[in-house]
Amino acid sequence: MEFAELIKTPRVDNVVLHRPFYPAVEGTLCLTGHHLILSSRQDNTEELWLLHSNIDAIDKRFVGPLGTIIIKCKDFRIIQLDIPGMEECLNIASSIEALSTLDSITLMYPFFYRPMFEVIEDGWHSFLPEQEFELYSSAISEWRLSYVNQEFAVCPSYPPAVTVPKVIDDDALRKVATFRHGGRFPVLSYYHKKNGMVIMRSGQPLTGTNGRRCKEDEKLINATLRAGKRGYIIDTRPLNVAQQARAKGGGFEQEAHYPQWRRIHKSIERYHILQESLIKLVESCNDQTQNMDRWLSKLEASNWLTHIKEILTTACLAAQCLDREGASILIHGTEGTDSTLQVTSLAQIILEPRSRTIRGFEALIEREWLQAGHPFQQRCAQSAYCNSKQKWESPVFLLFLDCVWQILRQFPCSFEFNENFLIMLFEHAYASQFGTFLGNNESERCKLKLQQKTMSLWSWVNRPSELSKFTNPLFEANNLVIWPSVAPQSLQLWEGIFLRWNRSSKYLDEAYEEMVNIIEYNKQLQAKVNLLRRQLAELETEDGVQESP
């Protein structure tokens, strides 16, 4: 298929563009295979380059001969184009709709993009499983890298290499895979160096109504326990949902078969419930006609912050089991590709200082999201504006980033990256010139030959000129565990995502001004903390001199 077939009108003059934070500008609108471009001859006017893949929905209006197209983007931006002539307006709208909903992944922009910058680092090889395993290999002699999934035959959503207990051979892993949803047998997610405890993740066990069991599965899970120790299984579904899953062939671990494990059920929502929550939230943020009380009421009704609280609470529970109770844990929901990954990732951010650095966080995204099989292509196919809602679309990754932002806000000096880094990841997950977030798992990315045909996001991000934009100036390495508060007053709406295009209304201006004041206060507070640290160090030095013989 040629893109020219989809472009009915490639160019229109005298188009007026309205967009947030910019004055209206008149210019020439051009459509290419992957971009909508509006260029003006006016001085000091920035061109608009919008990826078609970033377009979530469009609306059309007509007043006499003048047509208006409202473009609603996946990053929640809303752009208005005033186009002279009804036919031109209809042609442009039809072309945009066709180009923003291409069926084939190989027609998307990452397969055509050629970088204009010097590639210093091949991001596709920056965070390989072998490299990550090497970081812990000296401490985890009882674990090994298995290539049982080399051809993706055992589990289509796992990478070729996974970390498993050394005492479990590949034949046993194949048997366990038949007992777990989607073949997702338990694998190592995180090793806690402090006490040797681990986080594992998997899909639900296929116990069914007959209470089916798998001795290899029991042996694999028990292999992670120390003598005399108990472990915890955190099921991200409420008990009634887990029980209902048995009727469909799924289920949960029976206590009789896993006597050394205590099962805990949490309630983290998935799929359409999260999507509807996002839609309500964005609607309330875009409605600038309501007063503050009504806006806060609609914000609460969206339940977005409730989902944040549920996820963070479960992640804190997982971290507490590891760090304070000295117990290993297994985490799963149904498939093990959504809420499971939210919890394992956030637990590591709480526990592991490396995950709070830029490269450590990138490694976390690779290991716990991309290689772990989160279906980005399905979950991020649409955002908050699209009318054709599919059951597999869900803002799971955005919720995770929001949880990270909540922790970052509470511990502003413990993260090497800033809010812009998280916003950038959100934007590229939904629409990007890079191939990193294409496909639903490593098997699909391998078939698409993304490493050979597209550029990795990390190749661009990790250049010094870009890193400076994403580096937190307040960062001071903190090797301690950080425990975020999940109290309602501690969780706030992420203005940088949900209000960044809507700061013109009065109460949003107040919220933004308050945020700026908080940032300034944090800087002043950090300066005082640094001064106190220096004074304390001087006192300790003096005490040491006095006590020496």
N, C-alpha and C positions, 0 to 999 in steps of 0.2 A: 504493500500500500504506500502511495506517495502522500506526503502531507499536503501537497497542493490540492489534492482532491477534496480535502476537508475545509480548505480556506476559500470561502465564496467571495469575500472582498478582502484583499490583502492590505489595503491602505485607505484611510479616510482623513481628509484635511478638516481643519476648523473644529476639532473635537475639544470639548472643555472637560478637564479632569478636576474632580473634587476628591481630596484625600485628607486624612487626619494630619494636623499640624502644619499644613502647607496652604498657601492661598490658592484659589482656583487659577488654573493655567490653561491657556489654549495652545493646541499644537497638533501634530500629525500622529495619528494612531496607525501602527503597523502590527500585523500578525505574522509570526513565523511559526515554524513547526512546534516550537517549545515555549515561546515567549510572547507576551503582549507588551508592546513597547509604545510609550508616548513620549515624543520629543518635541520640545518647543524652542523657538528661536529667541525667546526672551532671555535677557541677561540673568545670570545667577540662578537659573532654573535647572534643577536636577532632573534627569530623565527617569521615567518609570520603566523598570524592567521587572515584569511579573511572570513567574513560571506558571504555565497552564496547570501544572500538577498541584499548584498551591490554591487553585480555585475550587471552592467547596460547593457554591451554588450561585446562580445569577437570576435576577429579576428584571423584567422589562416594563417600562411605562412609556406612554405616548401622549404628548400635548400638541395637537395640530401636527405640523410637519417635523417637530422636534422629538427625537426618541432618547430615552434615558435607560442606561444599563447599570444596574446595581450589582457589583461584584463582591461576593462574600468569600473571604479567604479562610484557609485552614488555620492560619495564625490569628484569626478573629478580627482581622482588619476588614473594613468595608470601604470600597472605592466606588465612586460614581462617575460615569462617563456620559456626557451630553453630546449626542451625535446628530448632526443635521441630516434629515432625510430618513423616512420610515424604512425604505428598502435597505439602505446601508446599515441601519440599526439592527434590523432583523437578520441580515447576513452575518454581521459581526457576532451577534448573540448566538446564532446557530453554529458558527465556526468555533467559538469559545467552548460551547457545550461539547462539541465533538472532540476537540483537542484536549480538553481537561478530563475526559473519560476514556482514554485509550485502553483497549483490552490487553494488549501485549506489553509485558514488562520491557521487552527488548526495544520498544519504540520510545521508551522514556528517555529523558534528557541525559542521565548519567552515561548512556551508551554513545552519546554524541559529543559530550563535553570534553574539551581538551584544555588542560590547565595552562594559564598564562604565567604561572610562577614556577620557580625552580624546585623540583621535587628533591628534597634533602633526605627524606625518610619514606620508605615504602610502608605505609600504614597497614597494609594487608598482612604483613609479617611482624608487626610490632608486639602482638600479644598472643602468640601461639601457645597452645596447651603445654607443650614441652618447656617453654620458657617460664610459664607460671609455676609449673611443677618444680622446676629447679630452685625456685625461691624458697621452697619448703622442704626440699628433698633431704637436707641434712637433719631435719627434725622429725620427719615422718617416715621412718624406716619401715613401718608396718603397712605402708600404702604403695601402690604401683600405678603406672600408666598402662591402661589396657587399650588395644587397638581392635577389640572384638567388633567394633562398629565401623571398621575401615571402609567398607562399601555401603554403609548406611542400611544394611540389611536387617540388623537387629532392632534398631530404633531410628526411624527416619528423621526425628526431630533432635537427635543428639549429634554432637560432632564426632569425627572419626576417633579421637582419643579422649578417654575419660579416666578419672582417678578413682580407683576402687581398692578395697582391702587386699593386701598381698596374699592372704590365705584363700581367697576366692578365685578359682580359675575361670577361664573364658567359657568353658562348657556350662558351668554353673550360672554364669551371667546370662547365657542364652535362655536357660530355663526360667530364671527370675524374670526376664523380659516378657515371657509369655504370661506371667502372673501380674504384670503391672500395666496400667492403662497406657496405650500407645507405645508399649515396649520400653517405657521410661523407668528402668530399674534404678535403685538407689545409687547415687554417685556422690563423691565428695564435693561440697560447695565451699567449705571454709574450715581451716585448721587453726585452732586458737593456741598460739605458742605459749601462752601463760601457763596452761595446765594440760595441754594435749587433747582437749575435747574438740569435737567436730560438729559441723552442720552438714547433714546430707539432705538431698532433695530427690523427689521421685514423682511418679504418677500414683493414683490411688490403686490399692490392691484389688484384683478382680475376684473377690470372694463370692459374690453372687448370693442368692437366697439359700444355697446349700452349704454355705460356710466353707468353701474351698480353701485349701491351704497349700503352701509351697515351702518345703523344708529348706530348699536352697535360699529362699528369700529370708527365712528366719535366721539361717546361719550367717548370711551377708550382714544383716542388720546387727546381730549380736556380736559380730566380729569387731565392731567399733567400741564395744563396752570394755571398761577395765574390770578387773576382778572385784566383785562385791558392789559394783556400781549399777545404778539404774539409769535409764534414758527416758527421753520424752518424745512422743510423736505429736507434733502440732498439726492438726487437720484444720485448714482454713475455711472449712464449711461448718455450719451449725450441725448439731447431732442429727436432727430430723432430716436434713438434706442428705447427709452421709448415709442414713438408714434407707432413705428412698432410693439412693443410688444402687442398692443391692438388687432391687427389682430389675434394673437395667444391666446387671452383670458386674457392677462395680462394688463399692463397699469400703470397709475400713478394717484395720488390723484387730483381730479377736484377742482379747486379753489372755485367753487360755493358751494361745499359740505364741504369744509374745509376753510372757510373764514378767520379764525384766523391764518392760516399757510401760510408761503411763501415758495414756492418750488424752490430749486436751483439744477441745473443739472451740474454734473461734469463728467469727462471722464476718468474712470479707466479701463484699458484693462483687459481681462480675457482669460482663456482657451488657445487655440493654439497660439495666438499672444504672450502671455508671454512665452510659451514653445519655440517658434521659437527664441524669443529674447535671452533666456538662451543658446540655442544651438549656436547661432552666437557668443555670448560673450565667451563661453568656447572655441570655435574653435579659436577665435582670441588670447585668452590667451595661448593656446597651440602651436600656430604657432610662433616659435622662429627664423624663417628665415627672417622675415620682419624687416624693419627699424622702428624707433620710430614714424615717421610721419604716415606711413602706418598703424601701429598698433593702433595709436590713432584714425585714420579714421575708422578702422573696429570696434573699441570700440564704437564710436559714432553711427555707422550704426546699431549696435545691439539694440539701443534704451533702453537699460537696465536702464541707469541713467535717461532717460526721464520718464520711469514708476515710478522710485523712486520719482522723482519730483512731478508727478501727485498725487501719494498717500499721500506724506507728505503735499502737498498744501491743499488737501481736509481735512486731519486730523487737520491742523492748522486752517482752516476755522471753523470746528466743535468746536474746543477748543475756538476760538474767540467768536463764537455765545454764548457759555455758560458763559465764564469768563468775557468778556468785554461788551457784549450786554445784558447779563442777560436773555437769551432766552433758552428754552428747545428745543431739536432737536430730530427728528426721522430720522434714516439713513437706507436706503435699496437700493439694486440694483434690480436684478431679483429674484434669490433664497434667497439672504441674507446670504450666507454661505462663501463668498469669499471676494470681495472688501469691503463689509459691515463690516466684522470683522477686516480687515486691518485698516479701518478708526476708528472704535470704540476703538480698542486697542491702536493705536498710540495717539489718543486724550487723553486717560487716562494717558499715559506716560508723555505727555506734562503737564497735569493738576494735576495729583495725585502723590505726592512724594512716597507713598507706592509702586506704580507700578514700581518704580525705585530701589527697594530693591530686594534681591534675592527671598525671600518668596513671596513678593508682585507680582513679575513678574511671578513666578510659578503659583500663584493664578489667574493671568490674563490669562495665557495660558490655564489653566483648564476652567475658566469661559467663556472666549471670543472665544476660539477655540475648545477645546475638547467637553465641555458640550453644546456649541452653535452650534455644528453640522458641523464643517468644515470636509469635507470628505477626511481625510488623506490617507486612503487606496487607493482611486482613484487618488488623486492629486499627491501623492508621489510614485506611482507605478513604475515609471521610472524617469530617470534624463536626462542629456544632450546628452548621447551617444546612447541611444536605437534607433534602426531602425523602430520598429513597434510602431508608435506614435498613441495613442488613444486620442480622443477629450477631455476626462475628465482629462488628465494629465496636470498639470500646477504648476509652482513654486510659488504659492501664499504665502505659509508660508515662503519660503526663501526670497521673496521680503519684507515681513514684518520684518524679522530678519535683513535684510540689512538696512531698514529704521531705525530700532532701533540702529544699529551700527552707522549710520550717525549722529543720535542725541547724542549718547554716545561720538563720536569723537569730537563733538562741545561742549559738556558739560562733560569733562572727570572726574570732581569731584562730579557730581550729581548722579552717578550710583554706587550702592553697588557691582554690578557684573561687570566682565570684558569681553573682546572680546571672551575669551575661552569659557565662558558660552554660548554665542550665537552660536558659532561653534559647541559645544557639542549638542545643541538642534537641529541644522540642521542635524547633522549626525544621531541622534537617530530617527528623523522623517522619514528618508529614510531607515534605517537598524538598528535594535537594538535587544538586548537580553531581553529588557523589553517590557511589553505589553501596555504601556501608549498610543502609537500612532497607535495601531492596530484598525481596524474598521473605519467606516465613521461617526458614531454617537453613542450616549449613548445607544440607543435601540440595535444596533448590538453588542456593548460591553457587554451588559447585557446577550444577547443570547449566546455569546461566553464564558460567565462566567470568564471574564478576572481577576476579583478581586480574584477569588478562584484559578485560574489555572496559573496565571502569576504574575510576580513581577513588582511593579510600579517603574518608573524611579526616582521618587522623593524619594523613600526609599534609593536609592543609592546616589543621588546627595546631600541630606541633612545630610549626615554623616560628622562630623567635618573634617575628613581626606580628603574628596573630596571638601568640601566647600572652603577650603584654596586655592585650585587651581583656583577657580572661583571668588574669592573676589578681588575687586579693591582696591589697597593700597592707592589710592588718594581720596577715597570716604569720603565726608563730607556731612552729611544730609542737604539737601536743601529743605525747605518747600515752596519755591516759584514756580510759574508756569515758565516753561522754553520754550522759543520760538525759535525753530530751524530755521536757514536760509535755504531757498530752492533755492538760487541763484546758477547758474551753477558752479561758482568757489568754492562754499561751499560743493558740492556733489562730492565724490570721489569713485573710484572703490575699492571695499572691497578686499584688498590684502590678508587678512587672510583666505578668502574662495577661491577666484578665482586665486590667484597667489602663493598659498603656496606650490604647487608641481612644480612650474616653475621658481624658482628664480635663475636658473643657467645662464640665458641669461643676457647680459650686462645691457640692460635698465631695466630689472626687478630687477637686483641687485641694480641699482641706486634707484629705487622706494622703495625697501625694506630698503636701507640705509637711505633714506629720512624719512621713517616712524619711524625708530629707533631714528633718530635725533629729530623728533617731540615729541616722547614720552619722551625723555630726557629733551627737552625744557619745556614740560608740567609739569614735576616734579619740575624743577627749578622755573617755574612760580608759581606753587602751594606753594612752600616754601616762595616765596616773598609775596604772598597773605596772608598766615598765619601770617607772620611777621607784615604786615600792619594792619591786624585785631587786633593783640595784642596791637600794638601801638595806634590804634583808641580806643580800649577798655580802655587803660590807660588814654587817654586824656578825655574820657567821664567820667571816675571816678574822675579825677581831677576837671573837670567842675562841677560835682555834689557836690563835697566838697566845692568849692568856692561859689556856689549858695545857699547852705543850710544856714538857719538863725543862 
